[in-house]
Amino acid sequence: MTLLRVLLFLALGLTASALGALFLFQRHLIYPGAFGAGFGEGERGVPAGTEAVTLTTSDGHRLYGLWRAPEPGRGVVLTFHGNGSLPEPHAARFSNGVWRAAGWGTLAIAYRGYPGSTGSPSEAGLIEDGLAAYRFVRDRAPDAPILLHGHSMGAAVAVAVAAREPHLGLYLEAPFVSLTRLVGEHFPLLPRLLLRDTWRSDRRIGEAAGRILIVHGTGDPVIPVAHGRDLAALAGTRARFVAVPGDHVSLLGQRDAEAEATFRPVRSAEPSPALPR
């Protein structure tokens, strides 16, 4: 065997090993918060005005959540955090400011495998977590309209829940069209067929009834602003897309006043008229 063949076989072997490792451990990259990502102590704790609760999923996992009941006749923001985040910042945000002033309640959960919750994350698992959170809100506040909110990966969870359950509307910040497309943009040489979780929001957004507000930072280096714009286009006239100055994190909350005003008048889970463009 020539040296060239030896080197070729060695290169093929290393490539196969690398792809195999990536296939096996890809969820560590997709859901870093469930695999020892370093959260600061200051990010934990129960925000003022909320209470810690435990939810049970249909497959038996226990999820940590933060709940604030709505005032009579008001809605609940069911919020889903990003893949490297925690529920606490979202619970604090939607328990204060314009949301608190208008009497909204909120529920924020930690996905399976994330601090405080049992299990291991996957696309199917996180969708079930979202549905369990939806059922929890329905049990605690049966008559309250539910506004689904999500940031980044959480936006994909919100879209998946919206495709299955009646809701007031969707408020998405920095969503991606699909994980398949996003991975292809960041890692063009990576075979997309290796992805176990594809998160096809592009296929689900059309099944979501009601108004949709999508906000995206123009300087987002993680999920390019084109994703938010394209997802809004797929949703049609029910969706309003707003590009704001900021990156993947600094955009958060910039359009809360508009979102609260947009969804506040709606008191049923029926589809709403199109937003002005």
C-alpha distance (Angstrom), angle and dihedral (degrees) to the residues before:
residue distance angle dihedral
M1 . . .
T2 3.78 . .
L3 3.78 123.6 .
L4 3.81 89.4 -112.9
R5 3.80 91.4 57.8
V6 3.77 91.6 47.2
L7 3.79 90.7 52.4
L8 3.80 91.0 46.2
F9 3.81 93.2 51.7
L10 3.78 89.9 45.4
A11 3.79 91.6 51.9
L12 3.80 91.8 47.7
G13 3.78 90.8 48.6
L14 3.77 93.1 50.3
T15 3.79 91.2 47.3
A16 3.79 91.9 50.1
S17 3.79 90.9 48.0
A18 3.80 91.9 49.4
L19 3.80 92.5 48.8
G20 3.79 90.6 46.9
A21 3.78 91.9 51.5
L22 3.79 90.6 47.2
F23 3.80 90.9 51.2
L24 3.80 92.1 49.9
F25 3.80 97.7 43.3
Q26 3.80 102.2 31.3
R27 3.80 92.4 110.8
H28 3.79 88.6 62.3
L29 3.81 85.8 63.2
I30 3.80 96.9 40.2
Y31 3.82 95.5 46.4
P32 3.82 104.6 27.7
G33 3.79 93.8 160.1
A34 3.79 90.0 67.6
F35 3.79 94.5 53.2
G36 3.76 107.0 56.5
A37 3.80 102.4 -69.3
G38 3.80 107.1 169.7
F39 3.77 109.8 -105.4
G40 3.79 116.9 -176.7
E41 3.78 118.2 -119.6
G42 3.77 89.3 -121.6
E43 3.78 90.1 66.7
R44 3.81 93.8 61.8
G45 3.77 129.8 75.9
V46 3.78 136.7 76.1
P47 3.82 111.0 -69.6
A48 3.79 116.4 -128.6
G49 3.78 112.6 -88.3
T50 3.80 95.0 25.1
E51 3.79 133.8 90.7
A52 3.79 129.6 -144.9
V53 3.81 112.6 -113.6
T54 3.79 137.3 177.3
L55 3.79 122.5 -132.7
T56 3.79 126.7 -165.2
T57 3.80 120.3 -145.1
S58 3.79 125.0 -144.0
D59 3.81 89.5 -105.7
G60 3.79 93.3 53.5
H61 3.80 104.1 -99.1
R62 3.78 122.5 137.8
L63 3.79 118.4 -133.4
Y64 3.78 129.1 -161.7
G65 3.78 114.0 -130.9
L66 3.79 143.4 172.4
W67 3.80 117.4 -138.0
R68 3.77 136.2 -169.6
A69 3.80 118.1 179.5
P70 3.81 117.9 -130.5
E71 3.76 124.5 -120.0
P72 3.83 114.5 -104.4
G73 3.78 111.8 -70.3
R74 3.80 94.0 11.6
G75 3.78 132.0 112.3
V76 3.79 136.5 -113.3
V77 3.80 125.9 -123.0
L78 3.80 107.3 -141.5
T79 3.80 101.2 -161.9
F80 3.81 130.5 -168.2
H81 3.81 121.6 -161.5
G82 3.80 129.8 -140.5
N83 3.79 124.9 -91.6
G84 3.80 94.6 -95.6
S85 3.77 98.1 37.4
L86 3.80 140.5 79.5
P87 3.81 135.0 -126.2
E88 3.81 95.4 -113.2
P89 3.84 99.2 79.9
H90 3.80 91.7 48.2
A91 3.81 93.2 46.5
A92 3.80 90.0 50.9
R93 3.79 92.7 47.0
F94 3.80 96.2 50.7
S95 3.81 92.2 43.2
N96 3.79 92.2 59.3
G97 3.78 142.7 42.7
V98 3.78 119.8 23.7
W99 3.80 91.6 -9.8
R100 3.79 95.0 57.6
A101 3.80 92.0 41.6
A102 3.81 89.8 56.2
G103 3.81 93.8 46.4
W104 3.80 100.4 -110.6
G105 3.78 121.6 159.5
T106 3.79 123.8 -147.6
L107 3.79 143.5 -157.4
A108 3.80 122.9 -163.3
I109 3.80 120.9 178.9
A110 3.79 138.0 -167.2
Y111 3.80 109.4 -126.7
R112 3.79 120.4 -121.8
G113 3.78 110.8 -71.6
Y114 3.80 92.9 21.2
P115 3.82 120.3 113.1
G116 3.79 109.6 -61.1
S117 3.81 96.4 13.9
T118 3.80 131.8 90.4
G119 3.80 129.4 -128.9
S120 3.79 135.2 37.2
P121 3.81 125.6 -74.3
S122 3.79 126.8 -107.6
E123 3.78 134.8 146.2
A124 3.80 93.3 -98.9
G125 3.79 90.3 44.5
L126 3.80 95.6 51.3
I127 3.79 91.1 47.8
E128 3.80 89.1 53.6
D129 3.80 88.4 48.8
G130 3.79 89.0 54.1
L131 3.79 91.8 49.4
A132 3.81 90.6 48.5
A133 3.80 88.8 52.7
Y134 3.79 89.9 49.9
R135 3.81 91.0 52.2
F136 3.81 90.3 48.5
V137 3.81 91.2 55.7
R138 3.79 90.9 47.0
D139 3.82 89.9 52.5
R140 3.82 95.2 46.1
A141 3.81 97.5 39.8
P142 3.83 107.7 18.9
D143 3.79 96.3 175.7
A144 3.79 99.1 40.0
P145 3.81 118.2 109.3
I146 3.81 111.4 -124.5
L147 3.80 122.3 -132.4
L148 3.80 110.5 -163.0
H149 3.79 114.7 -144.0
G150 3.77 130.1 -179.8
H151 3.78 139.7 168.8
S152 3.81 122.1 -151.5
M153 3.83 106.8 -41.8
G154 3.79 87.0 7.8
A155 3.79 89.3 62.3
A156 3.81 88.7 60.3
V157 3.81 89.5 51.6
A158 3.81 90.6 49.2
V159 3.81 92.1 50.3
A160 3.82 91.2 49.5
V161 3.81 91.5 51.7
A162 3.81 91.2 45.1
A163 3.80 89.8 54.8
R164 3.82 89.5 59.8
E165 3.80 108.8 31.5
P166 3.84 137.3 48.5
H167 3.77 111.5 -102.1
L168 3.77 144.8 166.5
G169 3.79 95.8 -118.8
L170 3.78 147.3 -59.6
Y171 3.79 125.2 -90.8
L172 3.80 108.2 -173.3
E173 3.80 127.9 -177.9
A174 3.81 120.2 -166.8
P175 3.81 96.1 -15.1
F176 3.79 123.8 176.1
V177 3.79 124.7 -134.8
S178 3.79 90.7 -132.6
L179 3.77 136.3 -24.3
T180 3.79 87.5 -123.5
R181 3.80 91.9 61.8
L182 3.80 93.6 41.6
V183 3.80 93.7 51.9
G184 3.80 89.7 47.4
E185 3.80 90.5 55.0
H186 3.80 94.5 49.3
F187 3.82 97.3 36.5
P188 3.82 107.9 25.0
L189 3.81 93.8 172.5
L190 3.80 94.3 53.6
P191 3.82 113.2 102.9
R192 3.80 105.4 -118.0
L193 3.80 90.3 -150.7
L194 3.80 87.8 73.9
L195 3.80 91.4 67.4
R196 3.79 111.8 108.1
D197 3.81 93.2 -173.0
T198 3.80 115.9 43.1
W199 3.82 102.8 169.9
R200 3.81 97.4 -153.7
S201 3.80 101.1 -163.6
D202 3.79 87.0 160.7
R203 3.81 88.4 67.8
R204 3.81 95.3 43.3
I205 3.79 103.8 42.6
G206 3.80 92.4 77.9
E207 3.81 90.4 60.2
A208 3.80 93.1 56.7
A209 3.80 112.5 99.7
G210 3.77 123.1 -151.8
R211 3.77 135.9 33.1
I212 3.78 122.8 -29.5
L213 3.79 128.0 -157.4
I214 3.81 116.0 -170.9
V215 3.80 120.4 -171.3
H216 3.81 122.8 -174.2
G217 3.79 134.7 175.6
T218 3.79 115.2 -120.1
G219 3.81 90.7 -141.9
D220 3.80 97.7 47.0
P221 3.84 107.4 142.6
V222 3.81 94.1 -177.9
I223 3.80 102.0 51.0
P224 3.82 110.8 15.6
V225 3.79 116.7 -128.7
A226 3.81 90.0 -114.9
H227 3.81 88.6 74.4
G228 3.79 92.8 62.0
R229 3.78 92.3 44.3
D230 3.81 93.2 48.7
L231 3.80 93.4 46.3
A232 3.80 89.9 52.6
A233 3.80 89.8 51.0
L234 3.79 90.1 52.6
A235 3.81 90.2 52.1
G236 3.80 91.8 55.1
T237 3.79 128.2 -154.6
R238 3.81 93.9 -16.3
A239 3.80 89.6 70.7
R240 3.78 131.2 78.4
F241 3.80 118.2 -163.3
V242 3.79 121.5 -156.9
A243 3.80 124.2 -175.5
V244 3.80 113.2 -157.0
P245 3.81 133.6 -176.2
G246 3.77 109.9 -94.2
D247 3.76 147.0 68.5
H248 3.80 133.7 -95.3
V249 3.81 93.4 -61.7
S250 3.79 108.0 21.2
L251 3.82 91.1 63.5
L252 3.81 90.7 67.0
G253 3.78 113.5 119.0
Q254 3.79 96.2 -0.1
R255 3.80 90.9 122.5
D256 3.80 99.6 33.7
A257 3.81 93.1 115.6
E258 3.80 90.9 53.0
A259 3.80 91.7 44.7
E260 3.80 93.5 49.9
A261 3.79 92.0 48.3
T262 3.80 91.9 45.3
F263 3.78 96.2 53.4
R264 3.81 101.6 29.3
P265 3.83 98.6 83.3
V266 3.80 93.7 53.1
R267 3.78 112.6 93.4
S268 3.79 103.2 171.3
A269 3.79 136.8 59.7
E270 3.79 92.1 -121.6
P271 3.81 120.0 117.3
S272 3.80 111.5 -85.8
P273 3.80 131.3 -141.4
A274 3.76 118.8 -83.9
L275 3.77 118.7 -81.3
P276 3.82 118.2 -115.0
R277 3.77 111.5 -98.7
